[in-house]
Amino acid sequence: MVLGYLIGCVIGIIVAIKSDVEWLRSLLPDLVDKQSSELFTVFCGCAVYVVGLLFLATSYLGFLFVPTVFSVKGFFSSSVFTACVRSGSLELACAELFLPGIFLLPAMLILGLHSMQWSVQLLRCRAGELVPQDPTAPRTFGSVFVLLLVASAMKAYVVPYVLNLL
């Protein structure tokens, strides 16, 4: 999973370095002014990758595609960060990506690991093996929900405050 994230980061950096960042320079003032402060809207935006991981947990071959979700997240994060740095707004990149990412990436790692395990268990059940139920599933969902809620609160309330200070 971590390797998939790093591969996505490297590809995102390469793409962002080779692309033109003039479009981002024109959007930066709008990004700062039009950030949503509704917690539910931000929560839904943060939960996109988690929903993908949950979907893969319910498929037989989901354990093969979980690293792909991490690659996509790494690609988008690193390409946005690189484009922001190239356009001269390091503070926007740090506030927008790192503050929520402190809580979003651990949530993804926890759920990614469990999604791979649940997918393998589903495949083993399909093969006819008797697989015991995972007793840690409620705690996993609870911890991921709390981490997503904190990441959403950081993105909805703390990031705009920090950007206004800068």
Protein Blocks (a to p, Z undefined) as FASTA:
>chain_A
ZZmmmmmmmmmmmmmmmpcfklmmmmmmmmmmmpcfbfklmmmmmmmmmmmmmmmmmpfk
lmmmmmmmmmmmmmmmmmmmmmmmmnopaklmmmmmmmmmmmmmmmmmmmmmmmmmmmmm
mmmmmnopacdddfklmmmmmmmmmmmmmmmmmmmmmmmmmmmmZZ
